[in-house]
Amino acid sequence: MRDFSWDVFAATGNIEAYLLYRELSKRHEQQEERDVTEVVAT
């Protein structure tokens, strides 16, 4: 979904697609941080 929203933004310049991309990227980074924390804690 993140790649799709970037592709839409790149093709159209649609700011809402860019904002969606940023939100999805932020969530992806947060999930990666949680995954690393879980691995370290175990």
N, C-alpha and C positions, 0 to 999 in steps of 0.2 A: 504494500500500500504506500509505503514511504517513497519508493522509487517511482510509482505511478504518479503520485502528487507532484514530484519534482519534474517528471516528463511533461505533465500538463502545464506546469508553470513555465518551463523552458519553451514550450511550443506556443503558449498563449500570452504569457506575461500576467496571468491572472493572480492577483495578490492573495486571494483566498486560498488558492492552491499552494502558494508559498507558505502561508501561515499554517496550513494543515501539515505541510512538510516539516516545518520547524517544530510543531507540537509533537508529531510522531517521532522526530529525531530525539527530542527531549525525553520522551517516554522510553525510547529504546536505550538511551544512555543510562537512565535511572534503573532500568531492568538489568542492564549489564553490571551496574554497581551492586545491586542486590545479589546477583548471582556470584560475584566475586566475594562479597561479604559472607555468603553462605558457605562457600568452599573454604574460606579461611577459618571460619568458626567451627568447622567439623574436623 
